[in-house]
Structure formats: structure tokens, C-alpha cells
Amino acid sequence: MPPLAPSFLLIDSGNSRIKWALADCHGKLGIGGMLQHDADAGLGDAGTLAALRELPWAQLASAGATPHGIWISNVAGAAAAQRIETLLAACWPAVPRRTITTRQQQLGISNRYLTPSQLGSDRWACMIAAHAAYPGEHLLIATCGTATTLESLRADGVFSGGLIVPGWTLMMQALGQHTAQLPTLTAQHARDLLKHDATSAAHNPAQRDETENSDFQGFALDTEASISRGCLLAQAGVIERAWQTWVDFLQAPVRLILSGGAADAIAPVLRIPHTRHDHLVLAGLGLIAADNLPADLHKGQDSGTVAAERATSGTRDRLSP
């Protein structure tokens, strides 16, 4: 099969997982998926060729889909970067790849960090995507992952500063690891507790009385649920406080954008309006890649991306905000 027209492969390497997507010449996301930072996902140092063949990237390469370039945001460190490079080299050894870094200005965003390079590349890509998706609006971007980060972005694209706190899972892990009697909860177990509480409250309304608060946002009646709910409400509290502070300062409406792996758990307890957007880093990478694509390579780009999608049809979902 002859090589397909150029497309982009975008890689968001976070602390817990790797998300990827194809994008067209305009940065629009197409098919995508997710990998874990472990050997079971074929990214370990001892990963075999058989394991690599099972990955969607390898399926694309086998089908003759050759991206024009590979754009990466990596905040997971040098070891993760090397594993990704090993995988990419097995699929597309000659395709150029670029790992983005934060700049003073890019695509309408102005960085007011005292040392601009300290800002994580994932947070930078998020702001680029959010500013493009909601032009003319003041924004607060809450990304709920291993860490929960908050970015205040003015309508004119000026990043006015941010906050970083431990994420929901990290908060629960810290309690278990640094206290003598509290258990260490995993994110999945904490989600199961929340789901059980919500189901019980819905199915047994008669069990409530004036002395029992079994509402999802109320107080818990055992230690594990107390940790799960307490850390969850702490996440919601810092997001709501940051949003209100930003609204008060601007004296104008602010759109809260919620993203990240813990967003599903946090969203139900927020008491302020919010917009979900689960692929901000990838969307920002797509815009950066498109901005750096030479004009003469734009022709034929869209048809190549469609052909690449067909090569892996049924293996991954199309990404959308």
C-alpha cells in the first residue's frame, strides 16, 4: 500500500497514562486511545515485538499510514520519554517528532509565569486549546489528574496564574501512607464507594431520618467513605473558591472547564456551572502541530487522515470535547 497523505500523531504523556490521537491539518482530532505507563501496555523496557504489533500505532504503521510529524507533551519524566521513543522508533523511525515546551507567547496565549519554562507543557497545551474553543471568554481550567491544576485565562489570552494541589487519588494515598490507622484507598475503590452510596440513597429513601444524612454530598458514616468524600469535597472546594475569586476579580462571567481522569467523580459535587472537555492537551497539541505545518503540505492532509482512520476502524473511538 502506498504511503498515505501526511497526518499528525499527538501524544499526551501524563503522570498516570498516555493518551494519543491522530489529527488533520487543522488540528482537528480523529481516532485516539489510551495506554498505561507500564510493561503490560507494551511500553516496558522488555516489551516484545508481538506486544508492539497489538498497539494501534503499529496497526497504523502496518496499514501504511505515515504521519507527517509526531507531537508530544511529556510531563512523566525521562524514563517515560525513552519508552515512548522506543515505541515510535519501532513504528516510524524516520518520522520527525517534537516534544513541546512552554513559551512566553504562542497561538494567542501570553504566559505571565515569572519563569515561563516552569509551566508544564500539558498546562500550556490546555490553555491553547481552551482559548481556541471558547474565544472571547474568561476561563478557569481545572484539570483533575494526579495533581489538580487550575489556570486563570483572560479573554484576551493572558494567563494570569494558576494553582496546583494534590489530586483526588493522591490526597487519599497521602492519608493512608502518612497516618497510623487510616487505610490507603485506590481511585477505583473510592469510586465504588461513591457509586454504592448513590445507589443506596436512591433505592432506600425510607431509611433516612432527621438524624441521618445519607446524601451524596453530606457526611459519611465509616472511615473509608469519610476519606473518599472528604478528599472529593476538598477538590470541589478549591475549584469553586478559585472560580469565585477569579469572577470577583474580573467582575465578569467566567467559564469553568473541567478535564482530567478524576473529573467524572468531581463534577457531581460541584455547585457551580462547568463545561467538560476531556482532550484539552491533545487538542492543544493539534493546534500547535497545525501551526507548524508548511503551507504546501496542507493539500491532501484531510484525505490521509480519513484513510488512516479506516485502517484502524473499530479499534478506537473518535475523540470529541
C-alpha positions in Angstrom: 0.0 0.0 0.0 1.5 3.4 -0.9 2.1 5.9 1.9 -0.9 7.9 3.0 -1.0 11.7 2.9 0.5 13.3 6.0 -1.3 13.5 9.3 -0.2 14.2 12.9 0.2 11.7 15.7 -0.3 13.5 19.0 0.8 12.1 22.3 -0.1 13.4 25.8 2.2 11.6 28.3 0.8 12.4 31.7 1.9 11.1 35.1 -0.6 8.2 35.1 -1.3 7.4 31.5 -0.6 8.2 27.8 -3.4 9.5 25.6 -2.9 9.7 21.8 -4.8 10.8 18.8 -4.5 11.5 15.1 -5.2 15.0 13.8 -5.8 16.6 10.4 -4.0 19.6 9.1 -6.3 21.9 11.1 -5.5 20.2 14.3 -8.9 18.5 14.5 -8.8 15.3 16.5 -9.7 12.0 14.8 -9.3 8.5 16.2 -7.4 8.1 19.5 -6.8 5.9 22.5 -5.0 5.5 25.8 -2.1 3.5 27.2 -0.8 2.9 30.7 2.7 3.7 31.9 3.6 0.0 32.4 5.1 -3.0 30.8 1.7 -4.7 30.3 0.9 -2.0 27.8 3.9 -2.9 25.7 5.9 0.2 26.9 8.2 -1.6 29.3 11.9 -1.9 28.6 11.4 -5.6 27.8 8.4 -5.1 25.5 8.4 -7.6 22.7 7.7 -7.1 19.0 4.5 -9.2 19.5 3.2 -6.7 22.1 4.1 -3.8 19.9 2.0 -5.3 17.0 -1.1 -5.2 19.2 -0.9 -1.4 19.7 -3.0 0.9 17.5 0.1 2.8 16.4 1.6 -0.3 15.0 -1.6 -1.1 13.2 -1.5 2.3 11.6 2.1 1.8 10.5 1.3 -1.7 9.1 -1.5 -0.1 7.1 0.9 2.4 5.5 -0.4 5.4 7.5 2.6 7.6 7.9 2.1 10.8 9.9 3.9 13.9 8.7 5.0 14.6 12.3 4.6 13.4 15.9 4.0 16.0 18.6 4.5 15.1 22.2 3.7 16.7 25.6 5.5 14.7 28.3 5.4 15.5 32.0 6.1 12.0 33.1 9.9 12.3 33.1 12.9 11.0 31.1 12.1 7.2 31.5 8.6 7.6 30.0 10.1 9.7 27.2 12.6 6.9 26.4 9.9 4.2 26.4 7.7 6.3 24.0 10.7 6.9 21.8 11.4 3.2 21.6 7.8 2.5 20.6 7.8 5.3 18.0 11.1 4.1 16.5 9.6 0.7 16.0 6.7 2.1 14.0 8.1 5.2 12.2 11.8 5.6 12.6 12.1 8.3 10.0 9.1 10.5 11.1 10.2 13.7 12.9 9.0 14.1 16.4 8.9 17.2 18.6 8.3 17.5 22.3 6.7 20.8 23.1 7.9 23.2 25.7 6.2 26.2 27.2 6.8 29.6 25.6 6.3 33.2 26.5 3.7 33.6 23.8 2.1 31.2 21.4 -1.2 31.0 19.4 -2.7 33.9 21.2 -1.7 32.9 24.7 0.7 35.1 26.8 2.5 33.5 29.7 2.8 35.6 32.8 4.7 33.0 34.8 7.8 34.6 36.3 9.9 31.8 34.8 7.8 30.7 31.7 9.6 27.4 31.2 8.5 26.2 34.7 4.9 25.9 33.5 4.1 22.3 32.4 3.7 21.6 28.7 0.4 19.9 29.4 -1.0 23.1 31.1 0.3 25.2 28.2 -1.4 23.0 25.6 -4.6 23.0 27.6 -4.8 26.8 27.6 -4.1 27.0 23.9 -7.0 24.6 23.2 -9.4 26.2 25.6 -8.7 29.7 24.3 -9.4 28.5 20.7 -12.5 26.5 21.8 -14.1 29.4 23.7 -12.9 32.6 22.1 -13.7 35.9 23.8 -14.4 34.3 27.2 -12.7 34.5 30.5 -11.8 30.9 31.6 -10.8 28.9 34.6 -9.4 25.5 33.5 -9.5 22.7 36.1 -7.5 19.6 35.2 -8.1 16.8 37.7 -5.4 14.2 37.4 -2.6 13.0 39.6 -2.4 16.7 40.5 -5.3 19.1 40.2 -4.2 22.2 38.3 -6.1 25.5 37.8 -5.3 28.0 35.2 -6.8 31.5 35.1 -7.0 32.7 31.4 -8.4 36.1 30.4 -10.5 36.5 27.3 -7.5 38.3 25.6 -5.4 35.2 26.1 -3.3 36.3 29.0 -2.5 33.6 31.5 -2.8 35.3 34.9 -1.5 32.5 37.1 -2.6 29.2 38.5 -2.8 26.8 41.4 -1.5 23.2 41.9 -2.9 20.9 44.6 -2.7 17.1 45.1 -5.3 15.3 43.0 -8.1 13.3 44.5 -6.2 9.9 44.4 -3.0 11.5 45.7 -4.9 13.1 48.6 -6.3 9.7 49.6 -2.9 8.0 49.2 -1.2 10.6 51.4 -3.7 10.0 54.2 -3.1 6.2 54.1 0.7 6.5 53.9 1.2 9.1 56.5 -1.2 8.1 59.2 -1.1 5.1 61.5 -4.7 4.0 61.3 -6.2 5.2 58.1 -6.4 2.9 55.1 -5.0 3.7 51.7 -7.8 4.0 49.1 -7.3 3.4 45.4 -9.3 5.6 43.0 -11.3 2.6 41.9 -12.3 1.6 45.4 -13.2 5.2 46.2 -15.4 5.4 43.0 -17.1 2.2 44.1 -17.9 3.7 47.5 -19.4 6.8 45.9 -21.4 4.6 43.5 -22.7 2.4 46.3 -23.7 5.4 48.4 -25.6 7.0 45.5 -27.3 3.7 44.7 -28.3 3.1 48.3 -29.7 6.6 48.7 -31.8 6.2 45.6 -33.2 2.8 46.5 -33.7 3.2 50.2 -35.2 6.7 50.7 -37.2 5.4 53.7 -34.1 4.7 55.7 -33.3 8.4 56.0 -34.5 10.3 59.1 -33.7 13.6 60.6 -30.5 12.3 62.3 -29.1 10.5 59.2 -27.6 12.3 56.3 -27.1 9.8 53.6 -27.0 12.4 50.8 -24.0 12.0 48.5 -22.6 15.4 49.4 -23.1 15.0 53.1 -21.2 13.4 55.9 -20.0 9.8 55.8 -20.7 7.0 58.3 -17.5 5.0 58.0 -13.8 5.7 57.6 -13.3 4.7 54.0 -16.3 6.8 52.9 -15.1 9.7 55.0 -11.8 9.7 53.2 -13.3 9.3 49.7 -16.0 12.0 50.2 -13.7 14.3 52.2 -11.0 14.4 49.6 -13.6 14.7 46.9 -15.1 17.8 48.5 -11.7 19.2 49.1 -11.2 19.1 45.3 -14.5 20.7 44.7 -13.8 23.3 47.3 -10.5 24.5 45.8 -12.1 24.7 42.3 -15.1 26.6 43.5 -13.0 29.0 45.6 -10.7 29.7 42.7 -13.6 30.2 40.3 -15.3 32.7 42.7 -12.0 34.6 43.3 -11.5 34.9 39.5 -15.1 36.0 39.0 -14.8 38.6 41.8 -11.5 40.0 40.4 -12.7 40.3 36.8 -16.3 41.4 37.7 -17.3 39.3 34.7 -18.6 35.8 33.8 -16.0 33.0 33.8 -16.5 29.7 32.1 -15.2 26.8 34.3 -13.7 24.0 32.1 -13.3 20.6 33.8 -11.0 18.0 32.5 -8.9 15.0 33.6 -9.3 11.5 34.9 -11.0 12.4 38.1 -13.4 14.9 36.5 -16.2 12.3 36.5 -16.1 11.9 40.3 -15.7 15.6 41.0 -18.3 17.0 38.6 -21.4 15.8 40.5 -20.3 17.6 43.7 -19.5 20.9 42.1 -22.1 23.6 42.9 -21.2 25.9 40.0 -21.8 25.6 36.2 -19.0 23.9 34.3 -18.1 22.6 30.8 -16.5 19.2 30.3 -13.6 18.9 27.8 -11.7 15.7 28.2 -9.0 16.1 25.5 -7.6 19.6 26.0 -3.9 18.6 25.9 -4.4 16.7 22.7 -6.5 19.5 21.2 -3.7 22.0 22.0 -1.1 19.7 20.5 -3.1 19.5 17.4 -3.3 23.3 17.1 0.5 23.6 17.7 1.2 21.0 15.1 -1.1 22.6 12.5 0.5 26.0 13.2 3.9 24.5 12.3 2.8 22.6 9.2 4.3 24.1 6.0 1.6 25.6 3.8 2.4 23.3 0.8 1.7 20.2 2.9 -1.8 21.1 3.8 -3.1 19.7 0.5 -4.3 16.2 0.8 -4.0 16.2 4.5 -7.6 15.5 5.3 -7.9 12.6 2.9 -4.9 11.0 4.5 -6.4 11.3 8.0 -9.6 9.7 6.8 -7.7 6.8 5.3 -5.8 6.3 8.5 -9.0 6.2 10.4 -10.3 3.5 8.1 -7.1 1.5 8.7 -8.0 1.1 12.4 -11.8 1.4 12.2 -13.4 -0.3 15.2 -10.3 -0.3 17.3 -10.6 3.2 18.9 -13.2 5.9 19.4 -13.3 9.3 17.7 -12.3 11.9 20.2 -14.5 14.9 20.9 -14.8 17.6 23.7 
